[in-house]
Amino acid sequence: MRIVIIEDEVFAAEALQKIILKLRPETKIMAKPASIEEAVEWFSNNEMPDLIFCDIHLSDGSSFEIFKQVEIKCPVIFTTAYNEYAIEAFKVNSVDYLLKPLKQEEILRAIKKYEELKQSSLGEELQNLHNLIQNQGPGSHSKSKSRFMVKSGQSIKTIPSKEVAYFLAEDGIVLLVNFQGNRYAVNYTLDQLEEQLDRKMFFRANRQLVVHIEAVKEVHPYFKGRLQLRLQPASQKDHIISSSKASDFKEWLDL
């Protein structure tokens, strides 16, 4: 097995290499680029490895830039100290997503997952999953989105748009909240969602909220011509519709 490790911390790269060679002594570590620039140059001039271990945060930016500049045809195991990039990772042939600090048993599990994919029909299923996610991305030309792929534990699940109660921007991320009250991070801005969702069913209420028509439980008059929403499932925040949007909102609800 030939592996490339993309990691900007020398000690982290060496520690990962040591664990891999302990688990799979026959492995050849082909290269350890430490930046986007080094990785792009290496992949542009060398044969593709069997597997890549790739840190997401590099010294010169996000490693996702590598995949925009060169075509990577092999599976990738992402490593990071943050968990908000899982959906983005699954767009670029990811077979696993490991949170730092890395543990030997997690690395072993990820390698075994790669080996199983390589030797079974799951490889085709991974490609189908990859295509599904690509087709639902911001560049998709479908008239309106019918479903969303979300990270749930160590797996990816599909949530139909009709099961989405609302999308909520909170603390720098966008959350999908379904009608059961479950919350999932999604890799979209509210502006992107507003363009992709069925406008008969979803309304951009304000800067923080895109709401499904069935999630509007109550509407109350508020100060200066504004409206206050009560949602189902309930939200911890008050959601106000501005006076400039109030008329459009009432028309959308057919009030």
C-alpha positions as CSV (number, residue, x, y, z in Angstrom):
1,M,0.0,0.0,0.0
2,R,1.4,3.4,-1.0
3,I,0.4,6.4,1.1
4,V,0.9,10.1,1.0
5,I,0.6,12.1,4.3
6,I,-0.4,15.8,3.9
7,E,0.3,17.4,7.3
8,D,2.0,20.8,8.1
9,E,3.1,19.7,11.6
10,V,6.3,17.7,11.3
11,F,5.9,15.8,14.6
12,A,2.2,15.0,13.8
13,A,3.3,13.7,10.3
14,E,6.1,11.6,11.8
15,A,3.8,10.2,14.5
16,L,1.1,9.3,12.0
17,Q,3.8,7.6,9.8
18,K,5.0,5.6,12.7
19,I,1.5,4.3,13.6
20,I,0.8,3.4,9.9
21,L,4.0,1.5,9.6
22,K,3.3,-0.3,12.8
23,L,-0.1,-1.3,11.7
24,R,0.9,-2.1,8.1
25,P,4.7,-2.6,7.9
26,E,4.6,-3.2,4.1
27,T,3.3,0.3,3.5
28,K,5.4,2.8,1.5
29,I,5.1,6.4,2.6
30,M,5.6,8.1,-0.8
31,A,5.7,11.8,0.4
32,K,4.7,14.1,3.2
33,P,3.9,17.5,1.7
34,A,3.3,20.2,4.3
35,S,1.3,22.7,2.4
36,I,-1.2,23.2,-0.4
37,E,1.6,24.4,-2.7
38,E,3.8,21.3,-2.0
39,A,0.9,18.9,-2.4
40,V,-0.3,20.3,-5.7
41,E,3.2,20.2,-7.0
42,W,3.8,16.6,-5.9
43,F,0.5,15.3,-7.3
44,S,1.1,17.1,-10.6
45,N,4.4,15.3,-11.1
46,N,4.0,11.9,-9.5
47,E,1.9,8.7,-9.7
48,M,-1.2,8.6,-7.6
49,P,-0.9,6.8,-4.3
50,D,-3.3,4.1,-3.0
51,L,-4.5,6.3,-0.1
52,I,-4.0,9.8,1.3
53,F,-4.1,10.9,4.9
54,C,-4.8,14.6,4.8
55,D,-5.0,17.3,7.5
56,I,-7.6,19.9,6.7
57,H,-5.9,23.0,8.2
58,L,-2.5,23.6,6.5
59,S,-0.1,26.5,6.9
60,D,-1.3,28.1,3.6
61,G,-5.0,27.4,3.9
62,S,-7.6,24.6,3.7
63,S,-6.5,21.4,2.1
64,F,-9.7,21.3,0.1
65,E,-7.9,23.8,-2.2
66,I,-5.7,20.9,-3.3
67,F,-8.6,19.0,-4.7
68,K,-9.7,22.1,-6.7
69,Q,-6.3,22.4,-8.4
70,V,-5.5,18.8,-9.1
71,E,-7.6,15.7,-9.8
72,I,-7.2,13.2,-6.9
73,K,-8.4,9.8,-7.9
74,C,-7.6,7.8,-4.8
75,P,-9.5,7.6,-1.4
76,V,-8.7,10.1,1.3
77,I,-8.8,9.9,5.1
78,F,-9.1,13.4,6.6
79,T,-7.6,14.4,9.9
80,T,-8.6,17.5,11.8
81,A,-9.1,19.1,15.2
82,Y,-12.5,20.3,14.0
83,N,-15.7,18.4,13.1
84,E,-17.5,21.0,10.9
85,Y,-16.0,19.9,7.7
86,A,-17.4,16.4,7.4
87,I,-19.8,17.1,4.6
88,E,-17.2,18.9,2.6
89,A,-14.8,16.0,3.1
90,F,-17.2,13.5,1.7
91,K,-17.3,15.5,-1.6
92,V,-13.7,14.5,-2.3
93,N,-13.5,10.7,-2.1
94,S,-13.3,10.6,1.7
95,V,-13.5,7.2,3.3
96,D,-13.2,8.5,6.8
97,Y,-12.9,11.6,8.9
98,L,-10.7,11.4,12.1
99,L,-10.6,14.0,14.8
100,K,-7.3,14.9,16.5
101,P,-5.6,13.8,18.6
102,L,-5.4,10.7,16.5
103,K,-5.6,7.3,18.2
104,Q,-4.1,4.1,16.9
105,E,-7.4,2.2,17.0
106,E,-9.1,4.9,15.0
107,I,-6.4,4.9,12.4
108,L,-6.6,1.1,12.2
109,R,-10.4,1.3,11.8
110,A,-10.0,3.8,9.0
111,I,-7.4,1.7,7.2
112,K,-9.6,-1.4,7.4
113,K,-12.5,0.6,6.1
114,Y,-10.3,1.6,3.1
115,E,-9.2,-2.1,2.5
116,E,-12.8,-3.3,2.7
117,L,-13.9,-0.6,0.2
118,K,-11.1,-1.6,-2.1
119,Q,-12.0,-5.3,-2.2
120,S,-15.8,-5.1,-2.2
121,S,-18.7,-3.6,-4.1
122,L,-18.8,-0.8,-1.4
123,G,-16.4,1.1,-3.6
124,E,-19.2,1.6,-6.1
125,E,-21.5,2.6,-3.3
126,L,-19.0,5.2,-2.2
127,Q,-18.9,6.6,-5.7
128,N,-22.7,6.7,-5.8
129,L,-22.7,8.6,-2.4
130,H,-20.0,11.0,-3.8
131,N,-22.2,11.7,-6.9
132,L,-25.3,12.3,-4.7
133,I,-23.4,14.9,-2.7
134,Q,-21.9,16.6,-5.7
135,N,-25.3,16.8,-7.4
136,Q,-26.8,18.5,-4.3
137,G,-24.0,21.1,-4.0
138,P,-24.2,24.8,-4.5
139,G,-23.6,24.4,-8.3
140,S,-26.4,22.0,-8.8
141,H,-28.9,23.0,-11.5
142,S,-31.9,21.2,-10.1
143,K,-35.0,23.4,-9.8
144,S,-35.3,22.8,-6.0
145,K,-33.5,20.5,-3.6
146,S,-35.4,17.3,-2.6
147,R,-33.0,16.1,0.0
148,F,-29.9,16.8,2.1
149,M,-26.9,14.7,3.1
150,V,-25.9,15.2,6.7
151,K,-23.3,13.8,9.1
152,S,-24.8,11.6,11.8
153,G,-22.1,10.0,14.0
154,Q,-19.7,8.2,11.8
155,S,-22.1,7.9,8.9
156,I,-24.0,10.0,6.4
157,K,-27.8,10.0,6.2
158,T,-30.3,11.5,3.9
159,I,-33.0,13.9,5.0
160,P,-35.8,14.7,2.5
161,S,-36.6,18.4,2.3
162,K,-40.2,17.8,3.3
163,E,-38.8,16.6,6.7
164,V,-36.9,19.8,7.3
165,A,-38.6,22.2,9.7
166,Y,-36.1,25.1,9.3
167,F,-32.5,26.1,8.7
168,L,-31.0,28.2,11.5
169,A,-27.7,30.2,11.3
170,E,-26.1,29.9,14.7
171,D,-22.6,30.6,15.9
172,G,-21.1,30.8,12.4
173,I,-22.7,27.5,11.1
174,V,-26.0,26.6,9.5
175,L,-28.1,24.0,11.2
176,L,-30.8,21.8,9.6
177,V,-33.6,21.1,12.2
178,N,-36.0,18.4,11.3
179,F,-39.6,18.0,12.6
180,Q,-38.3,15.7,15.3
181,G,-36.1,18.4,16.7
182,N,-32.8,16.8,15.6
183,R,-30.1,19.3,14.5
184,Y,-27.4,18.7,11.9
185,A,-24.8,21.0,10.5
186,V,-25.0,21.6,6.7
187,N,-22.4,23.0,4.3
188,Y,-24.6,25.8,2.9
189,T,-25.2,29.4,3.6
190,L,-28.8,30.6,4.1
191,D,-28.4,32.6,0.8
192,Q,-27.6,29.4,-1.0
193,L,-30.5,27.5,0.6
194,E,-32.9,30.3,-0.3
195,E,-32.0,29.9,-4.0
196,Q,-32.2,26.1,-3.9
197,L,-35.3,25.4,-1.9
198,D,-38.9,25.3,-3.1
199,R,-40.2,28.8,-2.3
200,K,-43.8,27.5,-2.0
201,M,-42.6,25.5,1.0
202,F,-39.7,27.6,2.5
203,F,-39.5,31.2,3.4
204,R,-36.4,33.3,4.2
205,A,-37.7,34.9,7.4
206,N,-34.6,36.9,8.4
207,R,-30.8,36.7,8.4
208,Q,-30.9,33.6,10.8
209,L,-33.9,31.6,9.6
210,V,-35.3,29.8,6.5
211,V,-38.5,28.1,7.6
212,H,-40.8,25.4,6.2
213,I,-44.4,26.4,6.0
214,E,-45.5,23.4,8.3
215,A,-43.1,24.6,11.0
216,V,-44.9,27.9,11.5
217,K,-47.0,27.2,14.6
218,E,-48.1,30.7,15.5
219,V,-47.7,34.3,14.1
220,H,-48.1,37.3,16.5
221,P,-48.1,41.0,15.7
222,Y,-44.9,42.7,17.0
223,F,-43.7,46.3,17.3
224,K,-43.7,48.6,14.3
225,G,-45.4,46.3,11.9
226,R,-43.1,43.4,12.5
227,L,-44.2,39.8,13.1
228,Q,-43.1,37.3,15.8
229,L,-42.9,33.6,14.9
230,R,-43.5,30.6,17.1
231,L,-42.0,27.5,15.5
232,Q,-42.5,23.7,15.8
233,P,-40.3,22.2,16.9
234,A,-39.7,25.1,19.3
235,S,-36.6,27.3,18.9
236,Q,-34.7,28.8,21.9
237,K,-34.6,32.2,20.1
238,D,-37.3,34.6,19.2
239,H,-37.7,35.0,15.4
240,I,-38.9,38.3,14.1
241,I,-39.9,39.2,10.6
242,S,-39.3,42.7,9.6
243,S,-42.1,45.1,8.5
244,S,-40.7,45.1,5.0
245,K,-41.1,41.3,4.7
246,A,-44.3,41.0,6.7
247,S,-46.6,41.4,3.7
248,D,-44.7,38.8,1.6
249,F,-44.7,36.4,4.6
250,K,-48.5,36.8,5.0
251,E,-49.0,36.2,1.3
252,W,-46.8,33.1,1.5
253,L,-48.9,31.7,4.3
254,D,-52.0,32.7,2.4
255,L,-53.2,34.8,5.3
